[in-house]
Amino acid sequence: MDFFNDLSRQLLRNSDVAHKSYTSNIAEVSANGSDAEFFELAMKKATTQMAYLEHNRVNHLLLKSAFESFQ
């Protein structure tokens, strides 16, 4: 269960790194015209953000279910 203790922070860190990489390389990719590299950066940014949001959604649903079971 130690894996899940730091998972949220790790997902957030991965999302931040992907976003910073996307924003820092967007001008370079635009100048070079590499569509494949732009697509790869955009997909990495989107998937890391989705993973973080999905993790938070699941945690919320687990807490909601736990609270509703006590009512």
PLY file of the C-alpha trace (Angstrom):
ply
format ascii 1.0
element vertex 71
property float x
property float y
property float z
element edge 70
property int vertex1
property int vertex2
end_header
0.00 0.00 0.00
3.00 2.34 0.12
2.75 2.66 -3.65
-0.48 4.67 -3.41
0.75 7.07 -0.72
2.99 9.01 -3.11
1.09 8.32 -6.33
-0.82 11.61 -6.42
2.34 13.68 -5.97
4.18 11.59 -8.56
1.36 12.01 -11.10
1.27 15.75 -10.45
5.04 15.97 -10.85
4.86 14.03 -14.14
2.10 16.33 -15.35
4.11 19.44 -14.45
7.22 18.12 -16.20
5.24 17.29 -19.35
3.59 20.73 -19.33
6.92 22.52 -18.87
8.48 20.44 -21.64
5.54 21.25 -23.91
5.64 24.99 -23.25
9.43 25.27 -23.48
9.68 23.31 -26.72
6.61 24.69 -28.49
8.53 27.58 -30.10
11.32 25.27 -31.24
8.87 22.76 -32.68
6.99 25.55 -34.48
10.21 26.84 -36.04
11.36 23.40 -37.19
7.95 22.33 -38.40
8.17 18.86 -36.86
4.55 17.76 -36.58
5.43 14.37 -35.10
7.41 15.93 -32.25
4.60 18.40 -31.53
2.05 15.58 -31.50
4.23 13.54 -29.13
4.63 16.46 -26.71
0.91 17.26 -26.83
-0.08 13.63 -26.22
2.36 13.28 -23.33
1.00 16.46 -21.76
-2.61 15.35 -22.19
-2.14 11.80 -20.92
-0.21 12.83 -17.81
-2.86 15.40 -16.96
-5.64 12.85 -17.52
-3.87 10.33 -15.27
-3.64 12.88 -12.45
-7.28 13.95 -12.81
-8.50 10.34 -13.01
-6.57 9.46 -9.84
-8.21 12.36 -7.99
-11.65 11.35 -9.33
-11.22 7.78 -8.09
-10.09 8.99 -4.66
-13.14 11.24 -4.46
-15.48 8.38 -5.40
-13.88 6.09 -2.83
-14.36 8.68 -0.09
-17.91 9.37 -1.25
-18.76 5.66 -1.18
-17.26 5.28 2.27
-19.23 8.21 3.67
-22.45 7.08 2.03
-22.08 3.58 3.48
-22.22 5.00 7.01
-25.51 6.81 6.46
0 1
1 2
2 3
3 4
4 5
5 6
6 7
7 8
8 9
9 10
10 11
11 12
12 13
13 14
14 15
15 16
16 17
17 18
18 19
19 20
20 21
21 22
22 23
23 24
24 25
25 26
26 27
27 28
28 29
29 30
30 31
31 32
32 33
33 34
34 35
35 36
36 37
37 38
38 39
39 40
40 41
41 42
42 43
43 44
44 45
45 46
46 47
47 48
48 49
49 50
50 51
51 52
52 53
53 54
54 55
55 56
56 57
57 58
58 59
59 60
60 61
61 62
62 63
63 64
64 65
65 66
66 67
67 68
68 69
69 70
